[in-house]
Amino acid sequence: MTRPAGPDDLTDVRYEVEGGLAWITIDRPDRLNAFRAQTIDELIWAFKTAWADSTVGVVALTGAGDRAFCVGGDQKQRQETGDYGPSASGLFEIEALHRVVRDIPKPVIAAVNGMAVGGGHVLHVICDLTIAAEHATFGQAGPKVGSFDAGLGTAYLARIVGEKRARRIWYLCEQHSARTAEAWGLVNTVVPAAELAAEVRRWADIMLAKSPTALKVLKHSFNADSESIAGIGSMAWDTLDLFVASEEAREGLTAFNDKRPPDFRRFRPGSASAGGPPP
């Protein structure tokens, strides 16, 4: 497969520009806007296109439909092929997507229109601002399905909500309401679902009236303080590549697709099969 040359080449994502605001929509509602490798390629293309377009001053990221913003990696695809499918480069470029969301010199608003779970939760976390519909929910799923994000999805999340809440989000894998997310500082504001697009438009128009150079420098200044976390993330992705091939990760994936609770007991440190403490 090749990288998209224009909006007509997109299959997993929609890209639209109106009045200085670029809308990037993950368009896989049948999979709750879960992403595969092709989705990531198309998202990177859309963000870079918005970056290069001088008529665009603000970017909004959302999901199609009203059920999900994004529920992370497509676990059905992962079970079917053992990975997230083909990409233009042959790589699963999730780190590159995180990088471009942070590096684009324009504010990025996450318009959360439903579930923001797993890798989808990480996407909204790294956006500059988050506006959520009242029915939106937020949470992590990695430890339930044999996966994790030990970079921006953890350490940067802790900077936003605090260490105790970040650990709760990851360790318990609960789903939290939009109002709870707002109280924790994870969401900027919550609006009725019917008003989500209009509220994004309103915030965008306010920012479009501001100095683009000032906004660019401010964004990079905010990011500079957490830039070392991206390096930690690179090491974590290296570890994840090894982990997903393990029996433990396969148990999480198989249980998810079988719609049953996973049984991780034999992998717990101290058990005979996981390797006990040294004699």
N, C-alpha and C positions, 0 to 999 in steps of 0.2 A: 504494500500500500504506500501511497505518497501523501505528503502533507497537503492540506487544503490550499487551493489557489485563490479561493474566494468564497463568499457566503453560500453560493449554490452547490459547493462541494461538501458542505457540512451534512452529516447524518445524525450525529448525537447531540449537536449543539445548535442553537439559534443565535444569530448576531444581528442586532438592529441598532441604529443610531437615530436619535431624534432630539433636536434642540440641545446639542452638546452632551447628551447623556447616552452612553453606549450600554445597551442591555445584553448581557451574556446569559443565556438560558440553557441549562442542562436539559435536554429534551429526550429523556428516556422514562417517561412516567410509568410504563409497564414494569420497569425494574426499580421503581421508586427513585429514579434519577441516580442510581448507582453507576459508578464510572468503570469503564474498561479502558484498555490502553488507547484505543482510538478516541475515546471521549477526552482523555488527557491531552492528546495531540491537538484536538480541535479547540480545547479550552486555551492552550498555549497560543495557538494561532490567533484566537479571538482577542486575547489580552495584548498580544504584540501588535495586532492591527489597530486596536484602540490607542495603544501607546504612540504609534506612528501617525495617527490621524490628528492633525492640529485643530480640527473642529470638535474633537472630543475633549471634555474637561473632567468628566466624572464617569466612573464605570459602576454598573450594578450587576451583581451576580445573583442568579436565582435558579429555581427549578421549575419545570413544567408541571401544570396541574396544581391541586391544592392539598395533596397528601404529603409531599416530601420536597424539601430543599435538595437534599442529597443524603443517601444512607451509606456513603463510602464505596469501597471496592465491590465490584459485582461478584459475589460469592458463588453464584451459579456458574458464571463464566470460569471462575477459578477451579471449581470442581470438574467442569467439563474438559478443560484443556490443561489444568495444572498451573495456569498463569492467568493474566488478564487479557490475553489475546494479542494479536499482532499490532505493531506500531510502525510508524514511518522509519524510525531509526533502529528498530529491533530492541529498544530499551523501554521499560515502563517508566516514564519521565515525570513521576509525581513530584520529585524534588524540584525539577525544573519549573513545574507549575507553581509550587509554593514560592519559588524564587521570583517568578515574574509578577505574582500578585504583590509581593513586597517591594519589588524594584520599580514597577511602573510608576512614573512620577506624577500620578494623578490619584485622587482619593477613590477607594473601592468600597462600595456599600454592599454588604450581604443582605439581600432581601429574603428573609427566611419565611417561606410560605408553607411550612409543614415540618416534617421530621428532619433534624440536622443531627445525624448519628455517625459515629465512626469517623472515617475519612472526610465525610461531609461536615462533621462537627469541626474538624481541624480547619477545613476551608473557611468556614465562617469566622473562626478564631483569628486567622491571619489577615482577614480583611480589615480595613481601617475602621469601619463602622458597621454595626448590625442593627437593622430594623426588622422586627419580627411581627408576624400575624399572631393574634391572640391564641390560636389553636396550635401554634408551633411548639415542638418539643425538642429538647437538647440532651445529648448524652453520648457516652462512649460504648463501644461493643467489643473492642479488640480482645480483651481477656476471655470473652465468651466464645470467640470464633478462632482462637489461636493466632492472634496478631497483636501488634502494638505500634504506637508512634511515640518514640522516646526522644523527640526533638521539640519542634515548635508546638506540637500537640500536647506536650506535657509541661516543659519548663516555662514556655511562654504563656501557656494557659494559667500556670500558677502565679505569674506576674499580674494577670488580670483579675483572678478570683481569689487568690491566696492559696497557700500550700495545702491547708486542710481541705478546702473545698475541691481543689484540683485532684487531690488523692482520692477523695470520695467519688468524684466523677469517674475516675479510671478504675478504682478497685471494686466498686459496687455495680458499675454499669447500669445505673438507674436512668430513667427518663425524667427530665425536669421540665416544668412548665415554662412558658415564656415569661410569666410574671416572676417566677423564682429566678430565672436567668437575668432578668432586669434588676432584681434586688441584689444579685451577686455582682453586678457590673459586667456581666457577660454579654448583655444586650443594651443598646443605647435607649431604645424606646419600643413600646408595644402598641399596636393599633389593630382595629378590626380588620379581618382578612380583606374585606371589600375596599379598604382604604390603603392597603399596603403600597400599591404602585404609585398612588397619588402622594403618599408621604415620602417615598423615595424621590419622586419628582420634585417635591418641595425642598427637601434637603439638598438635592443636586443643584437646583436653581440658586439657592443661597450660596453654595460654594462656587458656582460658575461666575458669580459676581465678584469673587475675590481674586487677588493676584495669583496667577498660576505658578509663578516662580516662588512666591512665598509658600504656597501649599506644597510644592515639590520639595523645597528645602526642609520644611517642617516635617514632612513624611519621612524623609531620609534621616532627619535628626532623631525622630522617635524610634526608628528602626535600628539606628546605630547602637543604642543601648542594649538591644537584645540580639545583635548580630552573631555573637559567639554561640548562641543556641543553634543556629543553622549548622555550625560545624559539628556540634553534638549530634544533630539529626543525621548528618551524613554517616557517622559511625553507627548510629542506630539502624539505618537502612541496610548497611552492610551486614549487621547481625540478623536483621529480619530476613534477608535473603537465605541465610543458613537455617534459621528457625522454621520457616514455612515448609521446609523439606522434611521436618522431623515428624515422628509419630504423634507427638503431642499436638502440633499444629493441625495435623490431618484429622485428629479426633475432634477438634473444635469445628473444623470446616464440615466434616461429615455429619456431625450432630446438627449443625445449623441447617444443612440441606435436607436432613431427615426429619427436621422439626421435632427433635428430642433434646433433653438436657445433656450436655457433654459430661463425660466421666473422666476427670483429670486426676483422680486420686493417685494413680500409680506413678504420676510424674512429680508428685510433691517431694521437695527435698526431705531426705530422711527415709523415704521408702526404699525397699531393696532394689526395685527396678530403676529408680532414679539415681541411685548411688548414695549410700549413707555417709555419715561423717567418717573421716579417716580413723584408723584404729589407734 
